[in-house]
Amino acid sequence: MKRNVLIVGAGGVAHVAAHKCAQHNDILGDICIASRTESKCDEIIESVKRKNHIKDTGKKIYSRQVDALDIPSVVKLIKETNSQIVINLAQAYVNMSLLEACIQAGVAYMDTAIHEDPNKVCEDPPWYANYEWKRKDRCKEKGITAILGAGFDPGVVNAYCALAVKHYFDKIDTIDILDVNAGSHGKYFATNFDPEINFREFKKVWTWIDRKWVMEKVHSIKMTYDFPVVGSQPVYLNGHDELHSLSKNIDANSIRFWMGFGDHYINVFTVLTNLGLISEKPIKTAEGVEVVPLKVLKALLPDPSSLAPNYTGKTCIGNFVRGEKDGKKKEIFIYNICDHAESYKEVESQAISYTAGVPPTAAAILIARGAWDVKTMVNVEELDPDPFIELLNSMGLPTQVQENPAPLQPSARVR
């Protein structure tokens, strides 16, 4: 049984994961939270203690400072803390260095997003094949469990695909992953995750249609869907991490990702784009100071974790799956509803961080118990979805399955 968890990162998702790991430290053991800025880790620990979430008070929860790009330092930290499971919740730029450190140290690794090269934006697909999958053989040779994309999307939505294959369909035609935040944070404009990572996604839309990659313009294809609980919401075709593994591992003709954006968000984003403020390329001011517009914008926008106390409303994330069962056409919607206020009440976080932070903790528990300790590199859809979804049901992210859901409306090109 693997024990002792090292959480790398100290943002909103790491905050939630730390709370959830502490609630299950009878299984997971000691918890170390490490980041470049140790004081942020200490703030998370204070929150965990404030909510009285340390289940086994005989186990430790503590912080360390680390540069996640410094592989020898990470290896040293893993060994010093005797951590056997590393949960990477830092920026996606450090995935490959943390993965390499785990391979060298001989411990389990997981993350919640695909690796990004800071100098390359929206690379051509498939992204996993450009980076993580190149280490797959080494993981298998050394018996290293590496679970890629174990958040919600990617992560739980990948498990929903596996669930559809295992229990609901003989043949799948189309999977539409729908992610909508029907909530309000009270700010003029904000992003729910790191603005830099958020906006880098919105350069190109790569989507999987008729078993091939198709590129579309950002926010150019829209539809409206009548979601359970949160009602009718506009969603836009987007590129996203999970498509890059699902296109390989799930036998479906088309797999698309749709993200919800209101008119105000689209208008502000369009202005920021047209002004060049989401550019990742350095420019010089009149005074000769070199700045990166996107980093300046990040500094100006609210810290996503600061939104939590005033957030109201709910999120709905799910998979609309169409196919055949026993020779008959079938449609289902597999989804989760998460409440911002309830998330804050439990772990002092908003629902978007909650949906991303609970799943890697569940995955860590399954590794610790042995159910997902597969000793090779996998994406979530390659694993048995049942124990994962069962565990999430008891950890605050219950899954619902709607047979004969509201029909998926036709999409329309809007720009």
N, C-alpha and C positions, 0 to 999 in steps of 0.2 A: 504494500500500500504506500503510495506516494504521499508525502506530507510536507508542510511548510511552503508558503506561497510568497513569491516576490512579485509585487505589483510595480511596474515601471510606468511612471506618469503620475501627475497630480492635478489633472483637470476634472471636469464634471463627471466623466464616465468612471475614472479611477475613484472618485469620491463615492459613487454608488457601489462599485465593486468592493471597496474596502468595508463598507457597512455590511454588505451581504456575506463577505468572507468571514467577518467577525461573528456574524450570526450563526455561522457554520464552522467555527474554528475547532469544534470537537472532532470534525473530520479533517479539516485542512491544516490544523496545527498553527504554528507561529506565522505571523503576517508581517512582512517588511514592505513599506512603501518607499520607493526611491525615485528621485527626480533630480534634475539639475539644481532646482531651488528647494532645499530641504524644508524651509519654513512652510511651503505649500503642503507638503506631506504632513507636517505637524498640525496644520489647520484641519486636515481631514481626520486625523487621529482624535483631535479634540471633539469633532462632531460625532464620531463613533462613540466616544466615551460619554458625551452629553446625552446621547439617545440610549445609553445603557445597552449597547448591542454586542458586547463581548460575552458570548455564551459561556465559554470556559475561561474563567478568570485566571486559571493557572497557565494559560498560553500567552505569549507575548504579541503585542502589536507595537511597532516602532518604525522609525524613519532612518534613511540613509541618503547621502548625496551621491549622485553618479552622473557621468556623462554617457548617455546611451550609445553614442557613436564610438566610444573608446572600448573596443572589444575586450582587451586584457583586463580593464577595470571592471567590466561587467562580469567576466568569468570569476574574477577575484571575489566580487560581492556575492555571487551565487554560492561560492564555496564557503565564504565566511558566515553567511546566514543559513547555510545548510538547506537552502531552498531546493525543492525537487519539482516545483511547478512555477513557471514564469508567465505572468499575464502581462502582455505588452499593451498598455493603454496610453502610450506616448504618441507623439505625432508620427504619421506614417513614413516620414523620412528615415526613421531609425529601424524599421522592420528588419532589414537585412543584417544589420550589425547585431541586433538582439538575437535573431535566429542563429547567426553564426556562433555567438557566445553560448547559446544553449546547446548547440551541437558539440562544441568543444568541452563544455562542462558536463555533458551527458544527462541533461534534464529536459523535462517536458516544456514545450513552448506553445503559446497561443496568442492570437491578436484579434482585432475586430475590424481591420481595414486593410486594403491592399497596399503594398509598398509604393511609395512615390519617390522619384528622383526630383529633387528641388529644381533642377535645370530643365526638366522635361514635363510638359503639361499635356494631359490627355493623350498619352501615347497610343499608338495603334494596338488593337487587341491581338491576342489575349494577354492581358497584363500579368496574370500569374505566371504564364510561361516565360515572360520577360525577366522575372525575378525569382519569386519563392520556389516555383517548381523546379528550378535548376538545382536546388539543394535536396530534392526528393530522394535521390539515390543514396546520398550520404546519410539522411535520416534513417532510411531503411537498413543500411549497412550497420549503423551504430545502435539501432533499436530505439531511436528518438521519436517520441510522440510529438507531432507538431500539428495543431489544429488551426487552420487558417480561417479568418473571417468568422469569429465566434461571437459576434454582437447580435443585433437584431436584423438589420439589413446592411451588410451580409450577416448571416448566422441563422436566426430563427426562421427567416423566410426560406433559407436553403433547406432547413429541416421540414418546413411545410411542403416543399417540393418532394422530398423523400417520403413524407407521410402520404401525399397524394398517390405516389407510385405504389407504395406498400399496401395501402388500405382501400383506395377509392377508385382507381382507374386501371384498366387493362392497356389503354392507349391514350396518350396525352397529345392534344393538338397545340394548345396555346396556354401559356402561363403569363398572367399580367400581375406584377407585384405593384401594389398600390400603397403609398405612404402619405398620410395626411395628418397635419397637426391642426386640429380645430380648436386652437387655444389662443389666448391673448396675454402678452407680457407687459402691456402698458407703455412700451417704449415706441418712439417714432419709427425706428428701424433697428432690427437686430437679427443675428443668425443664431441658430440653436446649437451649433458646434463651432469650433474654431473657424473664424471667418476666412482665414487664409486657405484652409483645406476646403471649406465649403465652396468658395468662389472658384477655386482651381477646377472643381468638377464641372463648372458651367462654361467650358470653352467649346466642347464638341459633344454631341450625343452619339455614342456608339450603341446600337441596339441589335438584337439577334432576331431576324425575321426570315422565315422560310429557309432556315438552316444556313444562313450566311450573315455576315456582319454588314450592317447598313449604317451610314453616317447621316445624321440630320442636324439642322441648326438648333441651337439651344432655345427652349421655350417656343418652338415653332409649331408643335402639334399638341392640341389640347382636347380633353374630353371632361365631362362632368359625370360623377358617379354618386349614386345614392347609398352612402355607407351605413352600416348598422350604427345605431346610437348617435353618431355625429351628423347624420343626414347628408344632403346633397353638397358635394364639394368639387371645385375644379382641380384637375390634375394635369400635369404636363409630362410628355415623354422625356425621359432623362437617360443618360448613361449611368451605370452604377457597377460597383465592384462585383456583386454576385453573378452578374451576367457572364463574366469571364470564366467562371468555373462551371456554372450551370449549363452553359452551351456545350460543354464537353461531357458532363457527367449525367445529365438528364435528357432522356430521349423525348424531345418535344420539337415541334416544327418551329415555333416562335416563343421567345421569352423576352418580355419587355418590362421596363421599370418606369413607374409613373410617380411623380412627386407633386404634392399639393402646394400651390402658391396662390395667394389672394391677389387681387388687382393692385393693391398698394405696394406689395412686395415687388411685383413685376415692374411697376412704374419706376420705383426707386432703383431697382437693379439695372433697368435700362438706362437711366440717367447716369449712374455710376460707371456703367460700361462705356457709354458714349463719351464720357469725360476722360476715360483712360484710367480710372481709379482702381480697377480690378486687375491692372497689368502687373505681372510679376517681374517685368524687366526694369532695371534701374534707370533713373533719369537724374539730371542735375538741375538744381534750382538756380535762380539768378545769382545767388551767393556762392555757387560752386559746390554746394553740399549735395552729395549723391544719396538719393532715397529710392526705395522701392514703393511705388504707389499702393500696392496691395498691403504691404506691412504698415504703411501710414494709416490706411483705412482701418486695418485691424486695431490699431492703437486708439482710433477715434470711436469705434463702435463699442457697445456694452460688452463686458466679459459675459459669455453665455451663462456661466455659473451664477452670476449676479441676478439673473432673471427669475430664479426659482421662487423667492418669497411671494411674488405678486402674480405668478402665472395662474391662469384659470383655464378651464376647458379640458379637452381630452385629445389623445392621439388615437388613430386607428391605422394599423399596418396589417396588410394581409395579402394573400395570393388568390386571385380569381383564376380558377383552373377549368379548362374546357377539354373534353375528350370523350372516351367511350368506356362503358362498363357493361359486360355481358351482352355486347352487340348493340347497346342503346346509347344514344348521346346523353352526356351528363355534364352538369356545371355545378361547382361548389365554390364557396368563399371561405378560406381558412384564415382566421384573423385574431388579433388581440386589441383590446381597448385598454388604454392606460390613462389615468387621471392625474393632471398636474398637481392639484391640491393634495391628493392622497399621497403622491410621491414625496412632496415636501414634508407632509406630516410624518411620514415614516423615516426618511433618510435625509431630509433637508436638501432636496434636489428637485428639478423639474422632470417631467415625464420622458422627455427625449433622452436625457442622460440615463434615466432609470431603465428604459427599454434597452439601451446599449450596454449598461453595466451589470445587470442581473444575469444575462446569458453566459458571459465568460466565467462567472462564478459557478453557475450550474455545470458548465463544461469542466471546470477544475474539480468539482465534486465527483463527476463521473470518471475523470482520470484517476483521482485518489482512490475511488472504489474499485477501479479496474475495468469498468464497463466500456470506457472510451480510451483506455490506455493501450492504443493500437500499435505503438512502437514503429510508426512510419508517419509520413506526412499525408494529411487528408484535408479536404474541404468538408464542411459540415454535412452536405448532402450525401456524402459517402458513408456516413455513420448511421446506426440505428436511431431513428428519430423518437421512438417511443419513450425510452427512459429520460431523454432530454425534455420533451414536452411535458411528461408527467412531473418532473422535478420543477419546471417553470410554473406549472399550475399551482404548486405549493409555495412558491417563492414570490408571488405577486404579479406574475405575467400569465394569466390563464388563457388558454387557446379555445376559441369557439369555431365550430364548423357549421356553416349555413348551407343546407341543401337547397337547390333551386333559388339562388339569391336574386336580388334585383338585377335586371339585365345590364350588361356592360354596354354603354352608349357608344355610338360610332365616334371616332376621333375626327377632328377637323384641323386643317392647317390654318394657323392664325397669323403668321408673320414670315 
